[in-house]
Amino acid sequence: MMPHLLSFGHGYSAQALSNRLLPQGWTITGTTRTQDKVQVLQSDGFEGVIWPESDLSEYIKKATHILISAGPNEEGDPVLNAFRDQLSQAAENLEWVGYLSTTGVYGDHQGGWVDETTPLTPSTKRGQLRVEAEAAWQELAIQTGMPLHIFRLAGIYGPGRGPFSKVRNGTARRIIKDNQVFSRIHVEDIAQVLDASIKQPTAGAIYNLCDNDAAPPQDVIGYAAQLLGLPLPEAEPFETAQMSPMARSFYAESKRVRNDRIKDELGVTLLYPDYKSGLEALLAAENTNP
């Protein structure tokens, strides 16, 4: 049986995984919200389905693998809310189910280290919703034997999602907050971790996806400016900086995330082990394909 991935919320990370799987002979079905995006998926060699308008029961029956990127809301996890019964019935035929969560489930550790065994103490509403969604998926997996894998993603960057455009147009900001560090992960490393997990599934596993170098956000902006040969954006104290509530909420948590498990259990060697190698590669790709 040829492998068939059903991707709920086929966005940036799911696209990167699919680009790895398609040359291996996979069938990829991705959900999206608009007909325009369906056509984009089809032009890339995938099958696109508009959801939540469409009934995906037949796709769930055919899938050998399922990836959930769609985020939860106040009503819970949208995929579970819509397809719990169908997923329960299909669980024994599935080889792998991946749920993309966030390292925000750990909350604030004032720059300290966390790993997959750290208690979940989110300090934001987004993080709390993710904790609840993880638990709901784990409960279904226990009930049905579904081969669930949870991936807690740090801040995602990659092609089209780097700091260069803001540095170039003068809107980049170096917000300074004492002891503030973030972990990051290049989208191609997300894809290779998911691919490795698919090839050696361990039902019930939880993995942190991040690089080796949690760093202050101002350092990343500064290095991007250095690579571009542009002036260093001025530093702004966090306390007085004009920021949206959403942007400010990201600074509510500071932690360093351990990634040993993806290396030890999945044998992954990160393509971009720190932000410097990742930014250098992004800029080199821009210069090669302007």
N, C-alpha and C positions, 0 to 999 in steps of 0.2 A: 504494500500500500504506500503510495507516494505521500510524503508529509504535507500537511495542509495547515497553515497558520491562520487563525482567525484573530485579528487585531482590533480590539475595541479602543476607539480613540486613536486612530492611526496618525500620530504626530511625529515630532522630530526624532525621538529615540526609536520609535517603532519603524520609521522609515530607514534609519541607519541599520537596524537589524535585518530588515527585509532585503536591503541591498546586499547583505552578506549571504542570505539564504537563497535568493532567487537563482544565482548561478549554480547552486547545489541541487537544483531541480524541484524546489518547493513551489507549491501553490500558495499564494498570499491573498487573503481577503481582508481588506481594511475598512473600518467604518469611518464615515465623515459626515458632516452636516449639510454640505451643499453639493449641487450637481457639478459645479465648476471643479471642486476638489475630487469628485468621482472621476472626472475626465483626466485630471492630472495623474491620479493613481493608475488609471488604465494606460496612459501614455508611458508610464514607468514600468509596465508589465504586470501590474497587480490588478485584482478585481476590487472595485470600490462599491460600497453600499451605503446609502444614506440611512442614518440612524440618529434619533429614535423612530423615524417614520416607518421603517421597514421591520417586518417580522424576521428575525434571524434564526428561528428554530432549526431550519434545515441546514444552515451553515454550522450551527453548534453540533448537529449530528455528524456532519462530515469532517469536522476539525479533528486533527490529531494533537494539535498544540493550540493554546489560547494565550494571548498576551493582553493584559488589562492596563491601559494607560489612562483611561478616563478617571478623572478625579471625583471624590465624593462631594456631596453637598449636605445641606441641613436635613434632607430627607434620607440620607444614607448613601450607599454605593449604588450608582444608577444601573450598573450591569446586574448586580444581584437583585435589585428591585424588579428589574424587567424579566430576568431569565433564571431565577433560582431553580425552578422546577426542571427546566430544560437542562441546565447545568448538572443538576443532581442525577438526572437520567443518563447523561452522557459521560459522567465522571469516570466510570470504569473503562471506557474506551480511550480516554485521553492519556497521552504519554507525558505531557508537561503542561503546566499552567503557571504563568508568570504574572505576578502583580507588582507594578511599579509604584513604590511608596517613596518616602522621603526621609532623610536624616533629621528632619524637623520633629520626628516623633520623640527624639531624645530630649528636646528642650534645651535649656541653657545650662552649660557647665563651666561658665566663666573661663573659657580657654582650656579646660581640662579634656582628658581623653575619654572617648566612648567606644564601645564595641557592640557586637550584636547581642550580648548578654546584659547590657546596661538597661536598667528599668526605664520604662517609657514615661517621661514626665514633660509632655509638650507645654510650652508656654504661650502658644498662639492657638487661635481657633482652627486655623488650617491644620496645624499639627494634631490637634485633638480629633478632628474629623478623620485624619489618616489613621490614627490609633484605632478608632472605632471600625473603620473599614478593614484594616488588617485583621482585627478580631473576628469580624463577620466572615471574611473569607476563610480564616483558620477554622472557624466553627463548621462551615460547610465541608471543608476538607476532612475534618474528623468524622463527620456524619456519613460522608459518601466515599471516602478513600481517594478523593481527588488529589493528584500529584502536584500540590501547590508549592510554589517557590516565591518568596518575598524578596524584593530588591529595594533597598533603601538608598535612594540617589541623593548625592550632594548636588551643589549648584552646577547646572549643565552649561557647557559652552562648546563651541565648534564652529564650523563654517556658517557664516551669517549670524552668529551669536557670540561674537567677540567684542572687545572694547574698542577696536580700532576706529570704527565709524564715529563714535562719540569723541574720541581723542582728536580725530581729524576736524570735526565740525565745531570743536570748542565747547561741547556740552558735558564732557567727562568731568567728574568731580572726585576729589580725593577727600573723602569724609573720614575724619580721624576720631576714633573712639578707643580709649585705653583698653588694651588686652582683647581687642576684637579680632577674631580670626574666622575665616570660612574655609570649608573644604570644597573642592571642585572635582568635576569629572568631565573629560572630553567625550563627546557623543560616540566617537568610534570605539572608545574603551567600554562604554555601556554596551555597544553592540557585540563586542568580542566576549564580554562576560556572559551576556545572555546566550550567545551561541555556544559557549563552553558549557553552560548549565544544561542547555538542550541536549548536548552530546553526552553528558554524564549526569542525568537528573538524580536528585536526592530529595524525595518528597518531604516536605516540611522544613526545608532549609531556608535560612534567612541570610542575606548577604548585604554588607555595606558596599556601595559603589562610590569610590572617591580615589583621588590620586594620593601621592605620598606626602604632599606638602601643603598642609593647611596654612593659609597666609592672610595677613591683613589685606583688606580690599584695596587700600591705597597703594600697596606695593604692586599689585597687578596693573592698576592704571598707570603707575609710574613706569613700569617695565614696558608697557605698550607704547607710551610716549617715547621712551628711549629707543625702542626698535624703529619707530617712525622718524626719529630725529627731530621731534617736535618738543616745544617747551613743556616742562612738568606742570600739569594743572595745579592751581593753587590749593593749598590745604584748607579745609573748612572744619571747624570743631563740630562734632555730632550734635552737641547740646544746642547750638544756635543755627545749624544748617536748615534751610527750607527744604522739607521733604514731604512727600505724600505719606499718609498713614500706612499704606502698603509698604513703601520703601523703608520707612522707619521701623516697621515691625520686623524686618529681616535683621536689624541690628539688636533685636531683643535677645538673640541667642548667639553665644560664642562657644565653639567647641572644636576639638580636633578628633577626627573620625578615623578609627583603625580600619585597615582594609586587608589584614592578614588572611582572612578566610578565603577571599577570591583567589589569592595566590596559592595558599596551602591546599585547599580542597579542589579548586578548579584548574590549577596550574597556569593561571593567567600571568603573563608578563605585560605590564601596562605599556601601551604605545607611547603615552604621554604621561610620565610619572610625576611631573610637576607643571605648574602653570607656565614656566619659562619655556620648556620644550614645546608645550602646546601652542603658545602664542607664536613662537618662532615658526612652527609648521604652518599655522594659519596664514601668517604673513607671506611665507614662501609660496603657498598655494595661490594667494591673491596675486602675487607678482607673476606667477606662471600662467594663471588664467584670469587676466584682468577683466 
